[in-house]
Amino acid sequence: MPQLNPSPWFAILIFSWLVFLTIIPPKILAHTFPNEPTAQSTETPKTDPWNWPWQ
């Protein structure tokens, strides 16, 4: 039963993690958002009460 021999599977595991840790993170970190967030003002807007015609 070859699946019980850990040497090829361990090498595949290590190689795949090396690929994941060297190729994928720079691609993710290079992502830029199209719209940068802007700070909102701390002023609360003035709201008027609604005038319901049926009350």
Backbone as CSV, one residue per row, in Angstrom:
resi,resn,N_x,N_y,N_z,CA_x,CA_y,CA_z,C_x,C_y,C_z
1,MET,0.853,-1.185,0.000,0.000,0.000,0.000,0.892,1.239,0.000
2,PRO,0.982,1.935,-1.121,1.920,3.053,-1.214,1.501,4.264,-0.386
3,GLN,0.226,4.404,-0.045,-0.187,5.569,0.723,0.355,5.548,2.147
4,LEU,0.881,4.424,2.586,1.450,4.360,3.919,2.907,4.814,3.954
5,ASN,3.524,4.971,2.788,4.894,5.448,2.723,4.868,6.980,2.758
6,PRO,5.334,7.622,3.834,5.171,9.078,3.962,6.168,9.911,3.166
7,SER,7.209,9.323,2.635,8.242,10.163,2.030,7.770,10.919,0.785
8,PRO,7.080,10.313,-0.207,6.675,11.152,-1.343,5.577,12.147,-0.963
9,TRP,4.676,11.765,-0.086,3.584,12.663,0.272,4.067,13.811,1.146
10,PHE,5.050,13.548,1.970,5.604,14.618,2.787,6.341,15.630,1.907
11,ALA,7.055,15.149,0.897,7.743,16.056,-0.029,6.738,16.878,-0.830
12,ILE,5.646,16.257,-1.237,4.598,16.986,-1.964,3.964,18.034,-1.054
13,LEU,3.744,17.689,0.188,3.173,18.634,1.147,4.096,19.836,1.348
14,ILE,5.370,19.576,1.553,6.329,20.671,1.770,6.445,21.532,0.527
15,PHE,6.509,20.917,-0.636,6.624,21.686,-1.881,5.383,22.539,-2.125
16,SER,4.207,21.977,-1.867,2.985,22.750,-2.081,2.906,23.931,-1.111
17,TRP,3.337,23.745,0.144,3.329,24.868,1.091,4.363,25.916,0.712
18,LEU,5.488,25.512,0.182,6.467,26.489,-0.290,5.904,27.304,-1.449
19,VAL,5.180,26.648,-2.331,4.538,27.376,-3.436,3.510,28.349,-2.884
20,PHE,2.686,27.883,-1.966,1.662,28.760,-1.394,2.268,29.955,-0.668
21,LEU,3.358,29.728,0.053,3.930,30.805,0.860,4.839,31.741,0.075
22,THR,5.262,31.356,-1.115,6.144,32.242,-1.890,5.447,32.925,-3.050
23,ILE,4.423,32.311,-3.607,3.779,32.887,-4.794,2.484,33.610,-4.451
24,ILE,1.658,33.012,-3.635,0.320,33.557,-3.411,0.301,34.819,-2.537
25,PRO,1.030,34.918,-1.397,0.924,36.137,-0.581,1.326,37.430,-1.293
26,PRO,2.393,37.475,-2.108,2.662,38.732,-2.804,1.544,39.129,-3.769
27,LYS,0.893,38.163,-4.385,-0.212,38.484,-5.278,-1.386,39.070,-4.496
28,ILE,-1.631,38.533,-3.313,-2.734,39.052,-2.501,-2.389,40.431,-1.945
29,LEU,-1.147,40.610,-1.492,-0.759,41.897,-0.912,-0.630,42.991,-1.963
30,ALA,-0.474,42.625,-3.224,-0.373,43.626,-4.287,-1.739,44.146,-4.711
31,HIS,-2.805,43.562,-4.181,-4.153,44.007,-4.538,-4.398,45.412,-4.007
32,THR,-4.915,46.274,-4.843,-5.251,47.632,-4.418,-6.754,47.831,-4.553
33,PHE,-7.294,48.582,-3.651,-8.711,48.873,-3.704,-8.935,50.051,-4.647
34,PRO,-9.980,50.032,-5.454,-10.199,51.126,-6.408,-10.562,52.447,-5.729
35,ASN,-11.240,52.382,-4.602,-11.647,53.600,-3.901,-11.056,53.581,-2.501
36,GLU,-10.214,54.540,-2.217,-9.640,54.638,-0.883,-10.696,55.171,0.080
37,PRO,-10.765,54.661,1.288,-11.770,55.156,2.228,-11.458,56.583,2.675
38,THR,-12.493,57.358,2.836,-12.320,58.738,3.281,-12.926,58.874,4.675
39,ALA,-12.375,59.782,5.441,-12.863,60.007,6.798,-14.184,60.761,6.742
40,GLN,-15.118,60.338,7.570,-16.406,61.024,7.635,-16.332,62.131,8.671
41,SER,-17.153,63.151,8.465,-17.167,64.247,9.426,-17.855,63.793,10.712
42,THR,-17.460,64.406,11.818,-18.056,64.049,13.110,-19.348,64.817,13.353
43,GLU,-19.690,65.746,12.465,-20.917,66.515,12.590,-22.114,65.630,12.299
44,THR,-23.141,65.727,13.144,-24.354,64.978,12.852,-25.257,65.851,11.984
45,PRO,-25.808,65.307,10.928,-26.674,66.125,10.074,-27.986,66.468,10.780
46,LYS,-28.511,67.661,10.475,-29.760,68.097,11.089,-30.911,67.389,10.380
47,THR,-31.726,66.726,11.144,-32.866,66.020,10.564,-34.151,66.696,11.002
48,ASP,-35.088,66.771,10.084,-36.403,67.343,10.385,-37.397,66.211,10.609
49,PRO,-38.361,66.396,11.530,-39.360,65.349,11.725,-40.301,65.280,10.507
50,TRP,-40.814,64.129,10.251,-41.735,63.963,9.139,-43.114,64.485,9.527
51,ASN,-43.756,65.088,8.584,-45.138,65.542,8.789,-46.058,64.558,8.073
52,TRP,-46.647,63.652,8.860,-47.516,62.664,8.256,-48.898,63.276,8.063
53,PRO,-49.452,63.260,6.871,-50.732,63.922,6.638,-51.925,63.220,7.288
54,TRP,-51.819,61.968,7.652,-52.980,61.254,8.213,-52.996,61.224,9.721
55,GLN,-52.105,61.961,10.368,-52.140,62.001,11.815,-52.575,63.350,12.308
